[in-house]
Amino acid sequence: MEMSKEVLSAVSHSYELATYSTPELRGLFNDWISAIEQETLEFLKDKSTVDPVDVAEHVRLRQDSVIFILGKLAREGKIRMKATGARQESTNRCL
């Protein structure tokens, strides 16, 4: 799990490297990402507003990794995201 977290936090670099990896490794990475996306969607279900920090704690990933996943889910139309102005607490919220 720890190795997977590191891979995701460097996801842009991982995608670049994916062109050199084997089909088996790309498949395993895609399976893992899909599982994290499903876990994230399940966590978001029936919630109107969620802070990425809460999602990160739930899926046991760093906040920047979760923001990447949330962005991907939003681009795919699976969730809606919204940013709010700076506050004392976290400034990014997701719907």
C-alpha positions in Angstrom: 0.0 0.0 0.0 2.8 2.4 0.9 4.4 1.9 -2.5 1.1 2.6 -4.2 0.8 5.9 -2.3 4.2 7.0 -3.6 3.3 6.0 -7.1 0.1 8.1 -7.0 1.8 11.1 -5.5 4.1 11.2 -8.6 1.3 10.3 -11.0 2.3 12.7 -13.8 5.7 11.1 -13.8 4.1 7.7 -13.6 2.1 8.3 -16.7 5.2 9.3 -18.5 6.9 6.1 -17.4 3.8 4.1 -18.3 4.9 4.2 -21.9 7.9 2.1 -20.9 6.2 -0.3 -18.5 4.8 -3.7 -19.3 1.1 -4.1 -20.1 0.9 -6.2 -16.8 2.2 -3.3 -14.7 -0.1 -0.7 -16.5 -3.1 -3.1 -15.8 -2.2 -3.4 -12.2 -1.8 0.3 -11.7 -5.1 1.0 -13.5 -6.9 -1.7 -11.4 -5.5 0.0 -8.2 -6.6 3.5 -9.4 -10.1 2.1 -10.2 -10.3 0.6 -6.7 -9.3 4.0 -5.1 -11.9 5.8 -7.3 -14.6 3.4 -6.2 -13.7 3.8 -2.6 -13.7 7.6 -3.0 -17.1 7.5 -4.8 -18.6 5.4 -2.0 -17.2 7.8 0.6 -18.7 10.8 -1.3 -22.1 9.1 -1.7 -24.9 11.0 0.0 -22.7 13.9 1.1 -23.3 17.3 -0.2 -19.9 18.8 0.6 -16.7 17.1 1.5 -13.2 18.5 2.2 -10.3 16.7 0.3 -8.6 16.3 3.7 -11.4 14.1 4.8 -11.3 12.0 1.6 -7.5 11.7 2.0 -7.9 10.4 5.5 -10.5 7.9 4.4 -8.6 6.4 1.5 -5.2 6.8 3.3 -3.5 8.9 0.6 -2.0 12.3 0.6 -4.2 15.3 -0.1 -2.5 16.1 -3.4 -3.1 12.5 -4.6 -6.8 12.8 -3.6 -7.1 16.1 -5.4 -5.8 14.4 -8.6 -8.3 11.6 -8.2 -11.2 14.1 -7.5 -10.2 16.1 -10.6 -10.2 12.9 -12.7 -13.7 11.9 -11.3 -15.0 15.4 -12.0 -13.6 15.4 -15.6 -15.4 12.1 -16.1 -18.7 13.6 -14.8 -18.8 11.3 -11.8 -18.7 14.2 -9.3 -18.9 18.0 -9.2 -16.1 20.0 -7.6 -16.2 23.5 -6.3 -13.4 25.7 -4.8 -14.1 28.2 -2.0 -12.2 31.3 -0.9 -9.4 31.2 1.6 -10.4 30.3 5.2 -8.6 29.2 8.3 -9.6 25.6 7.5 -9.0 23.9 4.2 -9.9 26.0 1.2 -10.9 23.2 -1.3 -14.3 21.7 -1.0 -15.8 19.1 -3.3 -19.4 18.4 -3.9 
